[in-house]
């Protein structure tokens, strides 16, 4: 709808996503979880403000998703965290702090080995940058 003023006034965005980013982390409160790392799978979506035209030969015209990935991996592996809820909040806070072009994010962190009768258990949070 070309004439719709709501659509025309909205800031253009681009969505970056990660699907099943796999890493080993020190997470959990159970005795065996305190002694060893365990695998985590992370899904993440980022709505990013499109502030300039993409120039195919210039990575600086987009948000480099390698930087997002590096921040997620670092935050998840830097220290032991007891609860998935805490880890999800820490990851979200860091990403919003370090990447001002991220307007909205969704992070899902799952423990694939937590239970033998399901593929994973985890936490999903969404956060929107406050104006």
Residue pairs with C-beta under 8 A, 6 or more apart in sequence:
1 7
2 8
11 49
11 50
11 103
12 49
12 50
13 47
13 48
13 49
13 50
13 103
14 47
14 48
14 50
14 62
14 63
15 45
15 46
15 47
15 48
16 45
16 46
16 48
16 63
16 65
16 68
17 43
17 44
17 45
17 46
18 42
18 43
18 44
18 65
18 68
18 69
18 72
19 43
20 41
20 42
20 43
21 41
21 42
21 43
21 44
21 69
21 72
21 73
22 39
22 40
22 41
22 42
23 39
23 40
23 42
23 73
23 76
23 77
24 37
24 38
24 39
24 40
24 77
25 37
25 38
25 39
25 40
25 76
25 77
25 81
25 87
26 33
26 36
26 37
26 77
26 79
26 80
26 81
27 33
27 38
27 40
27 80
27 81
27 82
27 83
27 84
27 87
27 111
28 34
28 38
28 82
28 111
29 82
29 83
34 80
38 111
38 113
39 111
39 112
39 113
40 76
40 109
40 110
40 111
40 112
41 109
41 110
41 112
41 120
41 122
42 72
42 76
42 107
42 108
42 109
42 110
43 106
43 107
43 108
43 110
44 68
44 72
44 105
44 106
44 107
44 108
45 105
45 106
46 63
46 68
46 95
46 99
46 102
46 104
46 105
47 102
47 103
47 104
47 105
48 63
48 101
48 102
48 103
49 101
49 103
51 101
52 61
53 61
54 61
54 62
55 61
63 99
63 101
63 102
67 99
68 95
68 99
71 91
71 94
71 95
71 98
71 99
72 91
72 95
75 87
75 90
75 91
75 94
76 87
76 91
76 109
81 87
81 90
84 109
84 111
84 122
84 123
85 123
87 109
87 123
88 107
88 109
88 123
88 124
88 125
89 125
91 107
91 109
92 105
92 107
92 125
92 127
95 102
95 105
95 107
96 102
96 105
96 127
96 129
100 129
102 129
103 128
103 129
104 126
104 127
104 128
104 129
105 126
105 127
106 124
106 125
106 126
107 124
107 125
107 126
108 122
108 123
108 124
109 122
109 123
109 124
110 120
110 121
110 122
111 120
111 121
111 122
112 119
112 120
114 120
114 121
115 121
